[in-house]
Amino acid sequence: MRTLPAREHLPVGAAGPRPPVLDVVIPVYNEEKDLEPCVQRLHDHLSRTFPYAFRITVADNASTDATPHVARALAARLPDSVRSVRLEEKGRGRALRTVWTASDAPVLAYMDVDLSTDLNALLPLVAPLISGHSDLAIGSRLSRSSRVVRGPKREFVSRAYNLILRGSLAARFSDAQCGFKAIRREVAEQLLPMVEDTGWFFDTEMLVLAERAGLRIHEVPVDWVDDPDSTVHIVRTATDDLKGVWRVGRALATGSLPLDRLARPFGDDPRDRELSGVPGGLARQLVGFCVVGALSTVFYLALYSLFRLGIGPQLANAAALLVSAVANTAANRRLTFGVRGRERAARHQAQGLVVFAIGLALTSGSLLALGAATGEPSHSTELAVLIVANLAATVVRFLLFRLWVFPAPERSNGTRTTR
């Protein structure tokens, strides 16, 4: 498993010719009218305000008008800071992947050609990446301090889309669609191969994967003015985005994305530090285990009540406990102990079944004792006894999960991770 290097502040270059620290990509398609004034304005702004060497890359997405000629003319006039890249296939995601993968700049960014975002937000956007504070940075039009001018239809679509991301993919970033983002190159090198989309969903997918991998995303409130001449087809883009949400959600649910490869080295996260008297990760694991356990108990009791209608209490208890145990092990594996991917998943489920057998012995023994004591107990009495027995089994289950099924792996320095 490869890991990312520790984030460090990028060094200030010496005087004279320097390689660019920042590469700003502008994806374009048939923008012969707006391209030149956009690039000139961005170039002037960076020349006046940006303290590092920079480059502006025009990524032409198979334009059919004079856009390629305009881009080449700009690169010829400003050879030290502007370049042109031609792609024969459309797709904003394809353009960003192509340029970012080939770039030698340690910080990679992109913005829309209409420059709807106030350029004064560009330095705050990339500063946390240059300083080593963050892995990615995004502009947000939905922050309380943002000042945005746009029509009600686009406002509704944007907010609805971000609500969908929060509800379906548990995304915590506020604005996935703002065309104003940046990423450190070493992060892009490992993250971009996992991003499948080549269109408008590209940066949403990138952000979701980065967030799930535990990378730090910095958000910058931006001032933004809608471009009434935008060529983005809202309905088609929204449909493609929803398909992307379904695809990514399914991949995350099945653990098919190798997000562990994006882990930072030990010591880069303050949670790696050991404090005397504080077991690493125990409090968080207890909270996660209790939440999963509460939901599993409700699920188990519902199954038991359902199965009890057709079979006896012992068989109903065994079937309900088996189904809920498999679901409980899978949920704790991912949510409580942070184990991702399919590696050793079968082994973990097998060990979970051993833990299940212990719970079965406790609960079945309780039912046998109840039957021996009362003869024909009521359904409510059975449920009460099962709840008590499950509480006892839960304590044993947590200890076995933490120490045997999902033990914290040891690092190279002999310490254990906090997960």
C-alpha positions as CSV (number, residue, x, y, z in Angstrom):
1,M,0.0,0.0,0.0
2,R,1.4,3.4,-1.0
3,T,1.0,6.4,1.2
4,L,1.1,10.1,0.6
5,P,4.2,12.1,1.8
6,A,3.8,14.4,4.7
7,R,2.5,17.8,3.7
8,E,5.2,20.5,3.8
9,H,5.3,24.2,3.0
10,L,6.5,24.6,-0.6
11,P,9.9,26.4,-0.7
12,V,10.2,29.9,-2.1
13,G,12.2,29.7,-5.3
14,A,15.4,31.6,-5.9
15,A,15.6,34.6,-8.1
16,G,15.7,34.1,-11.8
17,P,13.7,31.6,-13.9
18,R,11.7,29.2,-11.7
19,P,9.4,26.3,-12.4
20,P,5.8,27.2,-11.7
21,V,4.4,26.6,-8.2
22,L,0.8,27.0,-9.5
23,D,-0.7,25.6,-12.7
24,V,-4.2,27.1,-13.4
25,V,-6.2,25.1,-16.0
26,I,-9.0,26.7,-17.9
27,P,-11.1,24.1,-19.7
28,V,-12.8,25.5,-22.8
29,Y,-15.1,24.5,-25.5
30,N,-16.0,26.9,-28.4
31,E,-14.9,30.0,-26.4
32,E,-13.3,32.0,-29.1
33,K,-15.0,35.2,-27.9
34,D,-14.2,35.1,-24.2
35,L,-10.9,33.2,-24.1
36,E,-8.5,36.0,-24.8
37,P,-9.9,38.6,-22.3
38,C,-10.3,35.9,-19.7
39,V,-6.7,34.7,-19.9
40,Q,-5.3,38.3,-20.1
41,R,-7.3,39.3,-17.0
42,L,-6.2,36.2,-15.1
43,H,-2.6,36.7,-16.2
44,D,-2.6,40.4,-15.1
45,H,-4.1,39.5,-11.7
46,L,-1.6,36.7,-11.0
47,S,1.3,38.9,-12.1
48,R,0.3,41.6,-9.6
49,T,-0.8,39.5,-6.6
50,F,0.7,36.0,-6.7
51,P,4.1,35.7,-5.0
52,Y,5.2,32.5,-6.7
53,A,5.8,31.5,-10.3
54,F,2.7,30.4,-12.1
55,R,1.4,29.0,-15.4
56,I,-2.0,29.3,-17.1
57,T,-3.0,26.2,-19.2
58,V,-5.8,26.5,-21.7
59,A,-7.3,23.0,-22.1
60,D,-9.3,23.0,-25.4
61,N,-12.0,20.3,-25.3
62,A,-12.3,19.5,-29.1
63,S,-13.5,23.0,-30.0
64,T,-14.9,23.4,-33.5
65,D,-14.5,27.2,-33.7
66,A,-11.4,29.4,-33.6
67,T,-10.7,28.6,-29.9
68,P,-7.6,26.6,-30.7
69,H,-6.1,29.4,-32.7
70,V,-6.8,31.9,-30.0
71,A,-5.2,29.6,-27.4
72,R,-2.1,29.1,-29.5
73,A,-1.8,32.9,-30.1
74,L,-1.9,33.5,-26.3
75,A,0.7,30.9,-25.7
76,A,3.0,32.5,-28.3
77,R,2.5,36.0,-26.9
78,L,3.1,34.9,-23.3
79,P,5.4,31.8,-23.6
80,D,6.7,31.9,-20.1
81,S,3.3,31.8,-18.4
82,V,0.7,30.5,-20.8
83,R,0.4,27.2,-22.7
84,S,-2.2,25.5,-24.8
85,V,-3.3,21.9,-24.8
86,R,-5.6,20.4,-27.4
87,L,-7.8,17.4,-26.7
88,E,-9.8,15.7,-29.4
89,E,-12.6,14.5,-27.1
90,K,-14.9,16.6,-25.0
91,G,-15.3,16.5,-21.2
92,R,-14.2,18.8,-18.5
93,G,-13.0,15.9,-16.3
94,R,-11.0,14.5,-19.1
95,A,-9.3,17.8,-19.7
96,L,-8.4,18.3,-16.0
97,R,-7.1,14.7,-15.7
98,T,-5.0,15.1,-18.8
99,V,-3.4,18.4,-17.8
100,W,-3.0,17.8,-14.1
101,T,-1.4,14.4,-14.7
102,A,1.2,15.9,-17.0
103,S,1.9,19.1,-15.0
104,D,5.1,19.6,-13.1
105,A,3.6,22.2,-10.7
106,P,3.2,21.2,-7.1
107,V,-0.2,23.0,-6.9
108,L,-2.9,22.4,-9.5
109,A,-6.0,24.5,-9.9
110,Y,-8.8,25.1,-12.4
111,M,-11.5,27.8,-13.0
112,D,-14.2,28.4,-15.5
113,V,-13.5,30.5,-18.5
114,D,-16.2,33.0,-17.7
115,L,-14.3,34.0,-14.5
116,S,-17.6,34.1,-12.6
117,T,-15.6,33.8,-9.4
118,D,-13.9,36.9,-8.0
119,L,-10.2,36.4,-8.6
120,N,-9.4,37.8,-5.2
121,A,-10.3,34.4,-3.8
122,L,-7.5,32.6,-5.8
123,L,-4.7,33.3,-3.4
124,P,-6.8,32.2,-0.4
125,L,-7.7,29.1,-2.3
126,V,-4.2,27.9,-3.0
127,A,-2.4,29.3,0.1
128,P,-3.4,26.3,2.4
129,L,-2.0,23.9,-0.3
130,I,1.2,25.9,-0.6
131,S,1.7,26.0,3.2
132,G,1.0,22.3,3.6
133,H,-2.1,22.8,5.7
134,S,-4.6,21.1,3.3
135,D,-4.7,18.5,0.4
136,L,-7.5,20.1,-1.7
137,A,-9.3,23.4,-1.7
138,I,-12.6,24.5,-3.1
139,G,-14.5,27.7,-3.6
140,S,-18.0,27.7,-2.0
141,R,-20.9,29.8,-3.2
142,L,-23.1,28.4,-0.4
143,S,-21.1,29.8,2.5
144,R,-22.9,32.4,4.6
145,S,-20.2,35.0,3.8
146,S,-20.3,34.4,0.0
147,R,-21.9,37.0,-2.2
148,V,-23.7,35.4,-5.1
149,V,-25.7,36.8,-8.0
150,R,-27.6,34.2,-10.1
151,G,-31.1,33.2,-11.2
152,P,-33.5,31.2,-9.0
153,K,-33.4,28.1,-11.2
154,R,-29.6,27.7,-10.9
155,E,-29.8,28.5,-7.2
156,F,-32.4,25.8,-6.6
157,V,-30.5,23.2,-8.7
158,S,-27.2,23.9,-6.9
159,R,-28.7,23.6,-3.4
160,A,-30.8,20.6,-4.2
161,Y,-27.7,18.8,-5.6
162,N,-25.6,19.5,-2.5
163,L,-28.5,18.2,-0.3
164,I,-28.5,15.0,-2.3
165,L,-24.8,14.6,-1.8
166,R,-25.1,15.1,1.9
167,G,-28.0,12.7,2.2
168,S,-26.8,9.9,-0.1
169,L,-23.0,10.1,0.1
170,A,-22.6,11.8,3.5
171,A,-20.6,14.6,1.9
172,R,-19.6,17.4,4.3
173,F,-18.3,19.9,1.8
174,S,-20.8,22.6,0.9
175,D,-20.4,23.3,-2.8
176,A,-19.4,20.5,-5.2
177,Q,-20.2,22.3,-8.4
178,C,-18.3,25.6,-8.1
179,G,-15.8,25.8,-10.9
180,F,-13.0,26.9,-8.6
181,K,-10.8,24.2,-7.1
182,A,-7.2,23.3,-6.4
183,I,-5.3,20.2,-5.3
184,R,-1.7,19.3,-4.4
185,R,0.1,17.3,-7.2
186,E,1.1,14.4,-5.0
187,V,-2.5,13.9,-4.0
188,A,-3.7,14.2,-7.6
189,E,-1.2,11.5,-8.7
190,Q,-2.9,8.9,-6.5
191,L,-6.5,10.2,-6.3
192,L,-7.2,10.9,-10.0
193,P,-6.7,7.2,-11.2
194,M,-9.7,6.3,-9.0
195,V,-12.0,9.0,-10.5
196,E,-13.9,7.5,-13.4
197,D,-16.0,10.4,-14.6
198,T,-14.7,12.5,-17.5
199,G,-17.5,15.1,-17.5
200,W,-19.1,17.5,-15.0
201,F,-19.3,15.0,-12.2
202,F,-15.5,14.6,-12.2
203,D,-14.8,17.1,-9.4
204,T,-17.7,15.9,-7.3
205,E,-16.4,12.4,-7.4
206,M,-12.9,13.6,-6.6
207,L,-14.1,15.4,-3.6
208,V,-16.2,12.5,-2.3
209,L,-13.3,10.1,-2.6
210,A,-10.9,12.6,-1.0
211,E,-13.2,13.1,1.9
212,R,-13.8,9.4,2.5
213,A,-10.0,8.8,2.4
214,G,-9.6,11.3,5.2
215,L,-7.8,14.0,3.2
216,R,-8.2,17.6,4.3
217,I,-10.4,19.8,2.2
218,H,-10.2,23.6,2.7
219,E,-13.3,25.7,1.7
220,V,-13.1,29.4,0.7
221,P,-16.2,31.6,0.5
222,V,-16.3,33.2,-2.9
223,D,-18.1,36.1,-4.6
224,W,-19.8,34.7,-7.7
225,V,-21.8,36.2,-10.6
226,D,-23.8,34.0,-12.9
227,D,-22.9,34.0,-16.6
228,P,-26.2,34.3,-18.5
229,D,-24.5,33.0,-21.7
230,S,-23.3,29.8,-20.1
231,T,-23.5,26.8,-22.4
232,V,-24.0,24.2,-19.6
233,H,-27.1,22.1,-20.2
234,I,-28.7,22.0,-16.7
235,V,-31.1,19.0,-17.2
236,R,-28.5,16.8,-18.9
237,T,-25.8,17.7,-16.4
238,A,-28.1,17.0,-13.5
239,T,-29.0,13.6,-14.9
240,D,-25.4,12.7,-15.4
241,D,-24.6,13.9,-11.9
242,L,-27.3,11.7,-10.4
243,K,-26.0,8.7,-12.3
244,G,-22.6,9.5,-10.9
245,V,-23.9,9.7,-7.3
246,W,-25.5,6.2,-7.7
247,R,-22.3,4.7,-9.1
248,V,-20.0,6.2,-6.4
249,G,-22.4,5.3,-3.7
250,R,-22.6,1.7,-4.8
251,A,-18.8,1.5,-5.0
252,L,-18.4,2.9,-1.5
253,A,-21.0,0.5,-0.2
254,T,-19.3,-2.5,-1.7
255,G,-15.8,-1.4,-0.6
256,S,-14.5,-1.6,-4.2
257,L,-12.4,1.6,-3.9
258,P,-8.9,1.3,-2.5
259,L,-9.1,4.5,-0.5
260,D,-6.5,3.2,2.1
261,R,-3.8,3.9,-0.4
262,L,-4.3,7.7,0.3
263,A,-3.4,7.4,4.0
264,R,-1.0,9.9,5.3
265,P,2.2,8.7,6.9
266,F,2.2,8.1,10.6
267,G,2.8,11.3,12.5
268,D,1.2,13.6,10.0
269,D,-2.1,13.5,11.8
270,P,-2.2,14.8,15.4
271,R,-4.5,11.9,16.2
272,D,-1.5,9.7,15.8
273,R,0.1,11.1,18.8
274,E,0.0,9.1,22.0
275,L,-1.2,10.7,25.2
276,S,-0.6,9.0,28.5
277,G,-3.8,7.5,29.9
278,V,-5.8,8.0,26.7
279,P,-6.3,4.8,24.7
280,G,-6.0,5.8,21.0
281,G,-9.4,5.9,19.3
282,L,-11.3,4.1,22.1
283,A,-13.8,6.9,22.7
284,R,-14.6,7.2,19.0
285,Q,-14.9,3.5,18.6
286,L,-17.2,3.2,21.5
287,V,-19.5,5.8,20.1
288,G,-19.6,4.2,16.7
289,F,-20.1,0.7,18.2
290,C,-23.0,1.9,20.4
291,V,-24.7,3.6,17.4
292,V,-24.3,0.5,15.2
293,G,-25.3,-1.7,18.2
294,A,-28.5,0.2,18.8
295,L,-29.5,0.0,15.2
296,S,-28.6,-3.7,15.1
297,T,-30.7,-4.4,18.2
298,V,-33.7,-2.7,16.7
299,F,-33.1,-4.7,13.5
300,Y,-32.7,-7.9,15.5
301,L,-35.9,-7.5,17.5
302,A,-37.9,-6.7,14.4
303,L,-36.6,-9.8,12.7
304,Y,-37.2,-11.9,15.8
305,S,-40.8,-10.7,16.0
306,L,-41.3,-11.4,12.3
307,F,-39.7,-14.9,12.4
308,R,-41.6,-15.7,15.7
309,L,-44.9,-15.7,13.8
310,G,-43.9,-18.8,11.9
311,I,-41.4,-20.7,13.9
312,G,-40.5,-21.3,17.6
313,P,-38.6,-18.9,19.8
314,Q,-35.3,-20.7,19.5
315,L,-35.2,-20.9,15.7
316,A,-36.5,-17.3,15.5
317,N,-33.8,-16.1,17.8
318,A,-31.1,-18.0,15.9
319,A,-32.2,-16.7,12.5
320,A,-32.7,-13.1,13.6
321,L,-29.3,-13.1,15.4
322,L,-27.5,-14.6,12.4
323,V,-28.9,-12.0,9.9
324,S,-28.3,-9.1,12.2
325,A,-24.8,-10.3,13.1
326,V,-23.7,-10.3,9.5
327,A,-25.0,-6.8,9.1
328,N,-23.5,-5.7,12.4
329,T,-20.0,-7.0,11.5
330,A,-20.1,-5.3,8.1
331,A,-21.2,-2.0,9.7
332,N,-18.7,-2.1,12.5
333,R,-15.9,-3.1,10.1
334,R,-16.5,0.1,8.0
335,L,-17.9,2.7,10.4
336,T,-16.4,1.8,13.8
337,F,-13.0,0.4,13.0
338,G,-12.4,2.1,9.7
339,V,-11.5,-1.0,7.7
340,R,-12.1,-0.4,3.9
341,G,-11.9,-2.6,0.9
342,R,-12.6,-6.3,0.4
343,E,-9.3,-7.5,1.7
344,R,-9.9,-10.0,4.6
345,A,-13.6,-9.2,4.5
346,A,-14.5,-12.9,4.5
347,R,-12.2,-13.6,7.4
348,H,-13.7,-10.7,9.4
349,Q,-17.2,-12.1,8.7
350,A,-16.0,-15.6,9.8
351,Q,-14.6,-14.1,13.0
352,G,-17.8,-12.2,13.4
353,L,-19.8,-15.4,13.3
354,V,-17.7,-16.7,16.2
355,V,-18.7,-13.7,18.1
356,F,-22.2,-14.4,17.0
357,A,-22.0,-17.9,18.4
358,I,-21.2,-16.4,21.8
359,G,-24.1,-14.0,21.6
360,L,-26.3,-16.9,20.5
361,A,-25.2,-18.9,23.5
362,L,-26.0,-16.0,25.9
363,T,-29.4,-15.3,24.4
364,S,-30.5,-18.9,23.8
365,G,-29.4,-19.8,27.3
366,S,-31.5,-16.9,28.6
367,L,-34.5,-18.1,26.7
368,L,-34.0,-21.6,28.1
369,A,-33.7,-20.4,31.6
370,L,-36.8,-18.2,31.2
371,G,-38.8,-21.2,29.8
372,A,-37.7,-23.4,32.6
373,A,-38.7,-20.8,35.2
374,T,-42.1,-19.7,33.9
375,G,-43.2,-22.4,31.5
376,E,-45.1,-20.2,28.9
377,P,-43.6,-16.7,29.1
378,S,-45.3,-13.8,27.3
379,H,-43.9,-12.3,24.2
380,S,-43.1,-9.0,26.1
381,T,-41.2,-11.0,28.7
382,E,-39.2,-12.8,26.1
383,L,-38.2,-9.5,24.5
384,A,-37.2,-8.0,27.9
385,V,-35.0,-11.0,28.7
386,L,-33.4,-10.9,25.2
387,I,-32.6,-7.2,25.6
388,V,-30.7,-7.9,28.9
389,A,-28.9,-10.8,27.3
390,N,-28.0,-8.7,24.3
391,L,-26.5,-6.0,26.5
392,A,-24.2,-8.5,28.1
393,A,-23.3,-10.0,24.7
394,T,-22.6,-6.4,23.4
395,V,-19.8,-5.8,25.9
396,V,-18.2,-9.1,25.0
397,R,-18.7,-8.4,21.3
398,F,-17.0,-5.0,21.5
399,L,-13.9,-6.4,23.3
400,L,-13.6,-9.2,20.8
401,F,-14.0,-6.9,17.8
402,R,-11.4,-4.4,19.1
403,L,-8.8,-7.0,20.3
404,W,-9.3,-9.9,17.9
405,V,-11.4,-9.2,14.8
406,F,-10.3,-5.7,14.0
407,P,-7.1,-5.1,16.0
408,A,-5.2,-1.8,15.3
409,P,-2.3,-2.6,12.9
410,E,1.2,-1.8,14.1
411,R,3.2,0.9,12.4
412,S,6.8,0.5,11.5
413,N,7.9,2.3,14.7
414,G,6.1,-0.3,16.9
415,T,3.2,1.8,17.9
416,R,-0.4,1.0,17.0
417,T,-2.6,3.2,14.8
418,T,-5.6,4.9,16.3
419,R,-7.7,4.2,13.2
